[in-house]
Amino acid sequence: MAQCFRFYGKGTDGNNYEFFACGTTPEYRARDGSTVYLYLDGVNIAGTTYFYTTATAQVTSVANDNATSGYTKFGNCSACNAVPYDCLNGVCIPKSTYNTPGIYATISDCEIACGVGCSGKCISNSDWAKIEGLSNQLKDRSCS
């Protein structure tokens, strides 16, 4: 599961910087002998003009992206707090509503895939009721 990471260190100008991002695998990769780039899940998250001195570069998992006194802040962890959605019967529903998998990371991703209203993807109310009834019958059965 993705979490909020705080990358921090000194720039070559001697100032303190921090960069927040949401992901699973944080790392630094060498830029040259004395500086490093910020990577998260194998991707350079801050570009080629943003780097820290190697000796000061650190990364920690944090609860939020609140700025730290004495540091210039970049990035955010808003993606960590996004509610996943699923497209059910032509409507985007938060994954927590029916304990569905949450295929779409954001409501906008879901709306793009799901369309507005049914977009020709709807099933009838009676078919939906049958699906719900069958799912309720199966939820207490052991699949082993």
Secondary structure, DSSP 8 states (H G I E B T S, - for coil): --EEEEEEEE-TTS-EEEEEEEES-EEEEESSSSEEEEEETTEESS-TT--EEGGG-EEEEESS----TTSEEEE--GGGG---EEEETTEEEEHHHHT----BSSHHHHHHHH-STTTT----HHHHHHHHHHHHHHTTS---
